[in-house]
Amino acid sequence: MNVETLLSEQIKGLKASIDLITDDAAMKDLCASFLADSLTALSAVRVAHPQAIEQINVVALSFANLATCLNAHNVYQILNRP
């Protein structure tokens, strides 16, 4: 898989995680807003710097991977509470 595909999959995963927030509408809206703002900014940077799209995607993918990692850790902690 290339970076663009991996980034696309991570974004789908983040959207799915946001969709799973059912107990706090304000948090869901906030997370959706952060993701929308991030995607808008990512698009703007890609347009402004087309020569650096690969590097931009790598940075974005790194942040998406970090978010997924933190999410997985938090779920693990919740599931393993005494």
Gaussian input, Z-matrix of N, CA and C with variables (Angstrom, degrees):
# hf/3-21g

backbone

0 1
 N
 C     1     B1
 C     2     B2     1     A1
 N     3     B3     2     A2     1     D1
 C     4     B4     3     A3     2     D2
 C     5     B5     4     A4     3     D3
 N     6     B6     5     A5     4     D4
 C     7     B7     6     A6     5     D5
 C     8     B8     7     A7     6     D6
 N     9     B9     8     A8     7     D7
 C    10    B10     9     A9     8     D8
 C    11    B11    10    A10     9     D9
 N    12    B12    11    A11    10    D10
 C    13    B13    12    A12    11    D11
 C    14    B14    13    A13    12    D12
 N    15    B15    14    A14    13    D13
 C    16    B16    15    A15    14    D14
 C    17    B17    16    A16    15    D15
 N    18    B18    17    A17    16    D16
 C    19    B19    18    A18    17    D17
 C    20    B20    19    A19    18    D18
 N    21    B21    20    A20    19    D19
 C    22    B22    21    A21    20    D20
 C    23    B23    22    A22    21    D21
 N    24    B24    23    A23    22    D22
 C    25    B25    24    A24    23    D23
 C    26    B26    25    A25    24    D24
 N    27    B27    26    A26    25    D25
 C    28    B28    27    A27    26    D26
 C    29    B29    28    A28    27    D27
 N    30    B30    29    A29    28    D28
 C    31    B31    30    A30    29    D29
 C    32    B32    31    A31    30    D30
 N    33    B33    32    A32    31    D31
 C    34    B34    33    A33    32    D32
 C    35    B35    34    A34    33    D33
 N    36    B36    35    A35    34    D34
 C    37    B37    36    A36    35    D35
 C    38    B38    37    A37    36    D36
 N    39    B39    38    A38    37    D37
 C    40    B40    39    A39    38    D38
 C    41    B41    40    A40    39    D39
 N    42    B42    41    A41    40    D40
 C    43    B43    42    A42    41    D41
 C    44    B44    43    A43    42    D42
 N    45    B45    44    A44    43    D43
 C    46    B46    45    A45    44    D44
 C    47    B47    46    A46    45    D45
 N    48    B48    47    A47    46    D46
 C    49    B49    48    A48    47    D47
 C    50    B50    49    A49    48    D48
 N    51    B51    50    A50    49    D49
 C    52    B52    51    A51    50    D50
 C    53    B53    52    A52    51    D51
 N    54    B54    53    A53    52    D52
 C    55    B55    54    A54    53    D53
 C    56    B56    55    A55    54    D54
 N    57    B57    56    A56    55    D55
 C    58    B58    57    A57    56    D56
 C    59    B59    58    A58    57    D57
 N    60    B60    59    A59    58    D58
 C    61    B61    60    A60    59    D59
 C    62    B62    61    A61    60    D60
 N    63    B63    62    A62    61    D61
 C    64    B64    63    A63    62    D62
 C    65    B65    64    A64    63    D63
 N    66    B66    65    A65    64    D64
 C    67    B67    66    A66    65    D65
 C    68    B68    67    A67    66    D66
 N    69    B69    68    A68    67    D67
 C    70    B70    69    A69    68    D68
 C    71    B71    70    A70    69    D69
 N    72    B72    71    A71    70    D70
 C    73    B73    72    A72    71    D71
 C    74    B74    73    A73    72    D72
 N    75    B75    74    A74    73    D73
 C    76    B76    75    A75    74    D74
 C    77    B77    76    A76    75    D75
 N    78    B78    77    A77    76    D76
 C    79    B79    78    A78    77    D77
 C    80    B80    79    A79    78    D78
 N    81    B81    80    A80    79    D79
 C    82    B82    81    A81    80    D80
 C    83    B83    82    A82    81    D81
 N    84    B84    83    A83    82    D82
 C    85    B85    84    A84    83    D83
 C    86    B86    85    A85    84    D84
 N    87    B87    86    A86    85    D85
 C    88    B88    87    A87    86    D86
 C    89    B89    88    A88    87    D87
 N    90    B90    89    A89    88    D88
 C    91    B91    90    A90    89    D89
 C    92    B92    91    A91    90    D90
 N    93    B93    92    A92    91    D91
 C    94    B94    93    A93    92    D92
 C    95    B95    94    A94    93    D93
 N    96    B96    95    A95    94    D94
 C    97    B97    96    A96    95    D95
 C    98    B98    97    A97    96    D96
 N    99    B99    98    A98    97    D97
 C   100   B100    99    A99    98    D98
 C   101   B101   100   A100    99    D99
 N   102   B102   101   A101   100   D100
 C   103   B103   102   A102   101   D101
 C   104   B104   103   A103   102   D102
 N   105   B105   104   A104   103   D103
 C   106   B106   105   A105   104   D104
 C   107   B107   106   A106   105   D105
 N   108   B108   107   A107   106   D106
 C   109   B109   108   A108   107   D107
 C   110   B110   109   A109   108   D108
 N   111   B111   110   A110   109   D109
 C   112   B112   111   A111   110   D110
 C   113   B113   112   A112   111   D111
 N   114   B114   113   A113   112   D112
 C   115   B115   114   A114   113   D113
 C   116   B116   115   A115   114   D114
 N   117   B117   116   A116   115   D115
 C   118   B118   117   A117   116   D116
 C   119   B119   118   A118   117   D117
 N   120   B120   119   A119   118   D118
 C   121   B121   120   A120   119   D119
 C   122   B122   121   A121   120   D120
 N   123   B123   122   A122   121   D121
 C   124   B124   123   A123   122   D122
 C   125   B125   124   A124   123   D123
 N   126   B126   125   A125   124   D124
 C   127   B127   126   A126   125   D125
 C   128   B128   127   A127   126   D126
 N   129   B129   128   A128   127   D127
 C   130   B130   129   A129   128   D128
 C   131   B131   130   A130   129   D129
 N   132   B132   131   A131   130   D130
 C   133   B133   132   A132   131   D131
 C   134   B134   133   A133   132   D132
 N   135   B135   134   A134   133   D133
 C   136   B136   135   A135   134   D134
 C   137   B137   136   A136   135   D135
 N   138   B138   137   A137   136   D136
 C   139   B139   138   A138   137   D137
 C   140   B140   139   A139   138   D138
 N   141   B141   140   A140   139   D139
 C   142   B142   141   A141   140   D140
 C   143   B143   142   A142   141   D141
 N   144   B144   143   A143   142   D142
 C   145   B145   144   A144   143   D143
 C   146   B146   145   A145   144   D144
 N   147   B147   146   A146   145   D145
 C   148   B148   147   A147   146   D146
 C   149   B149   148   A148   147   D147
 N   150   B150   149   A149   148   D148
 C   151   B151   150   A150   149   D149
 C   152   B152   151   A151   150   D150
 N   153   B153   152   A152   151   D151
 C   154   B154   153   A153   152   D152
 C   155   B155   154   A154   153   D153
 N   156   B156   155   A155   154   D154
 C   157   B157   156   A156   155   D155
 C   158   B158   157   A157   156   D156
 N   159   B159   158   A158   157   D157
 C   160   B160   159   A159   158   D158
 C   161   B161   160   A160   159   D159
 N   162   B162   161   A161   160   D160
 C   163   B163   162   A162   161   D161
 C   164   B164   163   A163   162   D162
 N   165   B165   164   A164   163   D163
 C   166   B166   165   A165   164   D164
 C   167   B167   166   A166   165   D165
 N   168   B168   167   A167   166   D166
 C   169   B169   168   A168   167   D167
 C   170   B170   169   A169   168   D168
 N   171   B171   170   A170   169   D169
 C   172   B172   171   A171   170   D170
 C   173   B173   172   A172   171   D171
 N   174   B174   173   A173   172   D172
 C   175   B175   174   A174   173   D173
 C   176   B176   175   A175   174   D174
 N   177   B177   176   A176   175   D175
 C   178   B178   177   A177   176   D176
 C   179   B179   178   A178   177   D177
 N   180   B180   179   A179   178   D178
 C   181   B181   180   A180   179   D179
 C   182   B182   181   A181   180   D180
 N   183   B183   182   A182   181   D181
 C   184   B184   183   A183   182   D182
 C   185   B185   184   A184   183   D183
 N   186   B186   185   A185   184   D184
 C   187   B187   186   A186   185   D185
 C   188   B188   187   A187   186   D186
 N   189   B189   188   A188   187   D187
 C   190   B190   189   A189   188   D188
 C   191   B191   190   A190   189   D189
 N   192   B192   191   A191   190   D190
 C   193   B193   192   A192   191   D191
 C   194   B194   193   A193   192   D192
 N   195   B195   194   A194   193   D193
 C   196   B196   195   A195   194   D194
 C   197   B197   196   A196   195   D195
 N   198   B198   197   A197   196   D196
 C   199   B199   198   A198   197   D197
 C   200   B200   199   A199   198   D198
 N   201   B201   200   A200   199   D199
 C   202   B202   201   A201   200   D200
 C   203   B203   202   A202   201   D201
 N   204   B204   203   A203   202   D202
 C   205   B205   204   A204   203   D203
 C   206   B206   205   A205   204   D204
 N   207   B207   206   A206   205   D205
 C   208   B208   207   A207   206   D206
 C   209   B209   208   A208   207   D207
 N   210   B210   209   A209   208   D208
 C   211   B211   210   A210   209   D209
 C   212   B212   211   A211   210   D210
 N   213   B213   212   A212   211   D211
 C   214   B214   213   A213   212   D212
 C   215   B215   214   A214   213   D213
 N   216   B216   215   A215   214   D214
 C   217   B217   216   A216   215   D215
 C   218   B218   217   A217   216   D216
 N   219   B219   218   A218   217   D217
 C   220   B220   219   A219   218   D218
 C   221   B221   220   A220   219   D219
 N   222   B222   221   A221   220   D220
 C   223   B223   222   A222   221   D221
 C   224   B224   223   A223   222   D222
 N   225   B225   224   A224   223   D223
 C   226   B226   225   A225   224   D224
 C   227   B227   226   A226   225   D225
 N   228   B228   227   A227   226   D226
 C   229   B229   228   A228   227   D227
 C   230   B230   229   A229   228   D228
 N   231   B231   230   A230   229   D229
 C   232   B232   231   A231   230   D230
 C   233   B233   232   A232   231   D231
 N   234   B234   233   A233   232   D232
 C   235   B235   234   A234   233   D233
 C   236   B236   235   A235   234   D234
 N   237   B237   236   A236   235   D235
 C   238   B238   237   A237   236   D236
 C   239   B239   238   A238   237   D237
 N   240   B240   239   A239   238   D238
 C   241   B241   240   A240   239   D239
 C   242   B242   241   A241   240   D240
 N   243   B243   242   A242   241   D241
 C   244   B244   243   A243   242   D242
 C   245   B245   244   A244   243   D243

   B1=1.4537
   B2=1.5209
   B3=1.3172
   B4=1.4573
   B5=1.5295
   B6=1.3087
   B7=1.4657
   B8=1.5274
   B9=1.3326
   B10=1.4688
   B11=1.5310
   B12=1.3207
   B13=1.4641
   B14=1.5219
   B15=1.3221
   B16=1.4658
   B17=1.5229
   B18=1.3287
   B19=1.4581
   B20=1.5218
   B21=1.3115
   B22=1.4625
   B23=1.5292
   B24=1.3121
   B25=1.4691
   B26=1.5292
   B27=1.3257
   B28=1.4653
   B29=1.5264
   B30=1.3238
   B31=1.4661
   B32=1.5242
   B33=1.3261
   B34=1.4704
   B35=1.5251
   B36=1.3275
   B37=1.4585
   B38=1.5161
   B39=1.3254
   B40=1.4659
   B41=1.5269
   B42=1.3355
   B43=1.4696
   B44=1.5210
   B45=1.3257
   B46=1.4619
   B47=1.5266
   B48=1.3241
   B49=1.4705
   B50=1.5216
   B51=1.3165
   B52=1.4643
   B53=1.5253
   B54=1.3188
   B55=1.4671
   B56=1.5233
   B57=1.3228
   B58=1.4659
   B59=1.5234
   B60=1.3197
   B61=1.4664
   B62=1.5221
   B63=1.3134
   B64=1.4650
   B65=1.5192
   B66=1.3134
   B67=1.4621
   B68=1.5242
   B69=1.3358
   B70=1.4624
   B71=1.5305
   B72=1.3274
   B73=1.4661
   B74=1.5236
   B75=1.3238
   B76=1.4640
   B77=1.5269
   B78=1.3242
   B79=1.4668
   B80=1.5245
   B81=1.3275
   B82=1.4609
   B83=1.5276
   B84=1.3293
   B85=1.4633
   B86=1.5243
   B87=1.3299
   B88=1.4580
   B89=1.5279
   B90=1.3173
   B91=1.4693
   B92=1.5269
   B93=1.3249
   B94=1.4639
   B95=1.5275
   B96=1.3158
   B97=1.4626
   B98=1.5292
   B99=1.3314
   B100=1.4677
   B101=1.5267
   B102=1.3271
   B103=1.4608
   B104=1.5295
   B105=1.3192
   B106=1.4704
   B107=1.5256
   B108=1.3274
   B109=1.4687
   B110=1.5262
   B111=1.3181
   B112=1.4660
   B113=1.5212
   B114=1.3226
   B115=1.4614
   B116=1.5310
   B117=1.3249
   B118=1.4647
   B119=1.5256
   B120=1.3202
   B121=1.4675
   B122=1.5267
   B123=1.3173
   B124=1.4606
   B125=1.5282
   B126=1.3160
   B127=1.4689
   B128=1.5225
   B129=1.3191
   B130=1.4671
   B131=1.5264
   B132=1.3121
   B133=1.4695
   B134=1.5220
   B135=1.3211
   B136=1.4667
   B137=1.5265
   B138=1.3330
   B139=1.4653
   B140=1.5274
   B141=1.3125
   B142=1.4672
   B143=1.5254
   B144=1.3204
   B145=1.4709
   B146=1.5325
   B147=1.3255
   B148=1.4729
   B149=1.5310
   B150=1.3180
   B151=1.4620
   B152=1.5290
   B153=1.3156
   B154=1.4675
   B155=1.5272
   B156=1.3261
   B157=1.4659
   B158=1.5259
   B159=1.3128
   B160=1.4732
   B161=1.5292
   B162=1.3227
   B163=1.4651
   B164=1.5301
   B165=1.3257
   B166=1.4662
   B167=1.5202
   B168=1.3268
   B169=1.4614
   B170=1.5218
   B171=1.3280
   B172=1.4701
   B173=1.5287
   B174=1.3240
   B175=1.4711
   B176=1.5273
   B177=1.3270
   B178=1.4668
   B179=1.5263
   B180=1.3267
   B181=1.4614
   B182=1.5228
   B183=1.3098
   B184=1.4660
   B185=1.5226
   B186=1.3364
   B187=1.4603
   B188=1.5279
   B189=1.3211
   B190=1.4652
   B191=1.5255
   B192=1.3344
   B193=1.4663
   B194=1.5228
   B195=1.3207
   B196=1.4607
   B197=1.5268
   B198=1.3235
   B199=1.4638
   B200=1.5240
   B201=1.3185
   B202=1.4606
   B203=1.5238
   B204=1.3148
   B205=1.4623
   B206=1.5288
   B207=1.3327
   B208=1.4672
   B209=1.5197
   B210=1.3166
   B211=1.4576
   B212=1.5271
   B213=1.3128
   B214=1.4635
   B215=1.5256
   B216=1.3156
   B217=1.4606
   B218=1.5271
   B219=1.3277
   B220=1.4652
   B221=1.5199
   B222=1.3142
   B223=1.4660
   B224=1.5210
   B225=1.3249
   B226=1.4608
   B227=1.5273
   B228=1.3303
   B229=1.4637
   B230=1.5236
   B231=1.3131
   B232=1.4674
   B233=1.5213
   B234=1.3167
   B235=1.4618
   B236=1.5212
   B237=1.3173
   B238=1.4593
   B239=1.5192
   B240=1.3144
   B241=1.4684
   B242=1.5192
   B243=1.3379
   B244=1.4733
   B245=1.5180
   A1=109.75
   A2=115.04
   A3=118.46
   A4=110.10
   A5=115.78
   A6=121.56
   A7=110.78
   A8=117.11
   A9=121.11
   A10=110.81
   A11=116.77
   A12=121.02
   A13=110.83
   A14=116.83
   A15=120.44
   A16=111.00
   A17=116.64
   A18=120.48
   A19=110.53
   A20=116.89
   A21=121.23
   A22=111.07
   A23=116.66
   A24=120.82
   A25=111.41
   A26=116.93
   A27=120.24
   A28=110.59
   A29=116.95
   A30=120.28
   A31=110.08
   A32=117.32
   A33=120.40
   A34=110.16
   A35=116.87
   A36=121.13
   A37=112.39
   A38=116.58
   A39=120.05
   A40=110.59
   A41=116.72
   A42=120.32
   A43=110.58
   A44=116.55
   A45=120.39
   A46=110.90
   A47=117.03
   A48=120.39
   A49=110.87
   A50=116.53
   A51=120.23
   A52=109.73
   A53=116.79
   A54=120.56
   A55=112.28
   A56=117.05
   A57=121.07
   A58=112.97
   A59=117.58
   A60=120.59
   A61=107.36
   A62=116.19
   A63=120.31
   A64=112.71
   A65=117.17
   A66=120.13
   A67=113.68
   A68=117.66
   A69=120.38
   A70=109.04
   A71=115.66
   A72=120.92
   A73=111.88
   A74=116.81
   A75=119.89
   A76=110.64
   A77=117.15
   A78=120.82
   A79=110.42
   A80=116.28
   A81=120.26
   A82=110.49
   A83=116.66
   A84=120.82
   A85=111.63
   A86=116.76
   A87=121.06
   A88=110.94
   A89=116.53
   A90=120.53
   A91=110.95
   A92=116.89
   A93=120.74
   A94=110.36
   A95=116.19
   A96=120.85
   A97=111.04
   A98=116.89
   A99=120.47
   A100=110.87
   A101=116.40
   A102=119.71
   A103=110.53
   A104=117.26
   A105=120.74
   A106=110.97
   A107=116.42
   A108=120.24
   A109=111.09
   A110=116.39
   A111=120.68
   A112=111.36
   A113=116.54
   A114=120.11
   A115=111.29
   A116=116.62
   A117=120.54
   A118=110.24
   A119=116.46
   A120=120.73
   A121=111.04
   A122=116.75
   A123=121.04
   A124=110.44
   A125=116.76
   A126=120.57
   A127=111.37
   A128=116.27
   A129=120.33
   A130=111.37
   A131=116.93
   A132=120.47
   A133=110.15
   A134=116.95
   A135=119.90
   A136=111.24
   A137=116.33
   A138=120.44
   A139=110.38
   A140=116.56
   A141=121.02
   A142=112.79
   A143=116.42
   A144=120.49
   A145=110.69
   A146=117.32
   A147=119.68
   A148=113.38
   A149=116.94
   A150=120.18
   A151=111.78
   A152=117.14
   A153=120.85
   A154=112.47
   A155=117.41
   A156=120.13
   A157=111.60
   A158=117.72
   A159=119.98
   A160=111.23
   A161=117.28
   A162=120.87
   A163=110.79
   A164=116.43
   A165=120.64
   A166=109.97
   A167=116.68
   A168=120.59
   A169=111.89
   A170=117.09
   A171=120.57
   A172=110.32
   A173=116.91
   A174=120.23
   A175=110.22
   A176=116.57
   A177=120.22
   A178=110.69
   A179=116.76
   A180=120.63
   A181=110.78
   A182=117.44
   A183=120.72
   A184=111.25
   A185=116.98
   A186=119.79
   A187=111.47
   A188=117.17
   A189=120.05
   A190=110.40
   A191=116.84
   A192=120.45
   A193=110.99
   A194=116.73
   A195=121.06
   A196=110.44
   A197=117.00
   A198=120.79
   A199=110.84
   A200=116.79
   A201=120.81
   A202=111.06
   A203=116.63
   A204=121.57
   A205=111.01
   A206=116.38
   A207=120.35
   A208=111.15
   A209=116.74
   A210=121.53
   A211=110.33
   A212=116.86
   A213=120.82
   A214=111.00
   A215=117.00
   A216=120.71
   A217=110.85
   A218=116.41
   A219=119.97
   A220=111.78
   A221=117.12
   A222=120.58
   A223=109.81
   A224=117.09
   A225=120.94
   A226=110.64
   A227=116.71
   A228=120.69
   A229=111.23
   A230=116.92
   A231=120.75
   A232=110.68
   A233=116.95
   A234=120.64
   A235=112.75
   A236=117.41
   A237=120.71
   A238=113.36
   A239=116.42
   A240=119.34
   A241=109.13
   A242=115.10
   A243=117.63
   A244=111.77
   D1=144.85
   D2=177.13
   D3=-91.89
   D4=171.61
   D5=-175.56
   D6=-61.37
   D7=-40.79
   D8=-179.54
   D9=-60.12
   D10=-43.08
   D11=179.14
   D12=-66.90
   D13=-43.91
   D14=178.59
   D15=-61.63
   D16=-42.56
   D17=178.63
   D18=-63.24
   D19=-43.30
   D20=178.32
   D21=-59.41
   D22=-42.80
   D23=178.77
   D24=-65.67
   D25=-40.00
   D26=178.31
   D27=-64.95
   D28=-40.29
   D29=178.53
   D30=-63.96
   D31=-41.43
   D32=175.76
   D33=-59.51
   D34=-41.55
   D35=178.88
   D36=-64.30
   D37=-40.86
   D38=177.54
   D39=-64.66
   D40=-42.16
   D41=176.92
   D42=-60.87
   D43=-42.73
   D44=179.38
   D45=-64.09
   D46=-39.93
   D47=177.68
   D48=-62.73
   D49=-40.18
   D50=178.05
   D51=-65.20
   D52=-41.72
   D53=179.25
   D54=-62.09
   D55=-25.68
   D56=-179.91
   D57=-77.51
   D58=-10.88
   D59=177.75
   D60=-76.08
   D61=105.22
   D62=-176.92
   D63=-116.31
   D64=-10.16
   D65=-173.94
   D66=-101.45
   D67=-2.96
   D68=-176.16
   D69=-149.79
   D70=93.20
   D71=-176.07
   D72=-61.60
   D73=-37.80
   D74=-179.60
   D75=-64.99
   D76=-42.05
   D77=178.45
   D78=-65.69
   D79=-41.97
   D80=178.44
   D81=-60.28
   D82=-46.11
   D83=179.02
   D84=-63.35
   D85=-40.68
   D86=179.02
   D87=-62.96
   D88=-46.88
   D89=179.38
   D90=-63.34
   D91=-42.34
   D92=178.61
   D93=-62.76
   D94=-38.48
   D95=178.40
   D96=-66.00
   D97=-44.09
   D98=177.23
   D99=-59.40
   D100=-44.40
   D101=-179.54
   D102=-65.06
   D103=-44.84
   D104=178.99
   D105=-60.66
   D106=-44.39
   D107=178.31
   D108=-62.15
   D109=-40.90
   D110=179.48
   D111=-64.12
   D112=-42.85
   D113=-179.80
   D114=-67.69
   D115=-36.71
   D116=176.40
   D117=-64.23
   D118=-45.66
   D119=178.90
   D120=-63.82
   D121=-40.73
   D122=178.74
   D123=-61.16
   D124=-44.08
   D125=178.19
   D126=-62.60
   D127=-42.22
   D128=-179.56
   D129=-63.21
   D130=-41.64
   D131=179.68
   D132=-67.78
   D133=-39.64
   D134=177.75
   D135=-60.20
   D136=-42.29
   D137=179.82
   D138=-67.62
   D139=-42.24
   D140=-177.76
   D141=-70.16
   D142=-28.59
   D143=-175.54
   D144=-134.43
   D145=65.09
   D146=-176.47
   D147=-61.20
   D148=-24.79
   D149=179.43
   D150=-71.39
   D151=-14.93
   D152=-176.20
   D153=-114.02
   D154=19.35
   D155=-175.60
   D156=-56.83
   D157=-43.65
   D158=-178.81
   D159=-60.48
   D160=-45.52
   D161=179.27
   D162=-66.11
   D163=-39.73
   D164=177.76
   D165=-61.22
   D166=-44.22
   D167=179.03
   D168=-63.85
   D169=-37.49
   D170=178.54
   D171=-63.40
   D172=-43.81
   D173=178.57
   D174=-63.78
   D175=-46.30
   D176=179.73
   D177=-61.76
   D178=-41.98
   D179=178.77
   D180=-63.20
   D181=-39.37
   D182=178.31
   D183=-60.46
   D184=-43.41
   D185=177.84
   D186=-67.45
   D187=-39.20
   D188=177.75
   D189=-64.58
   D190=-40.89
   D191=176.83
   D192=-62.29
   D193=-41.25
   D194=178.12
   D195=-61.30
   D196=-45.32
   D197=179.30
   D198=-60.89
   D199=-42.04
   D200=179.03
   D201=-65.43
   D202=-41.81
   D203=178.73
   D204=-61.93
   D205=-46.30
   D206=178.82
   D207=-63.71
   D208=-40.38
   D209=178.19
   D210=-61.00
   D211=-46.01
   D212=179.25
   D213=-62.43
   D214=-41.54
   D215=178.55
   D216=-62.63
   D217=-44.69
   D218=-179.92
   D219=-63.30
   D220=-40.87
   D221=177.18
   D222=-62.56
   D223=-44.21
   D224=178.28
   D225=-58.52
   D226=-45.02
   D227=-179.83
   D228=-62.43
   D229=-41.64
   D230=179.55
   D231=-65.10
   D232=-43.58
   D233=-177.72
   D234=-70.00
   D235=-22.26
   D236=-176.80
   D237=-109.64
   D238=22.80
   D239=175.09
   D240=-68.89
   D241=143.00
   D242=178.41
   D243=-70.28

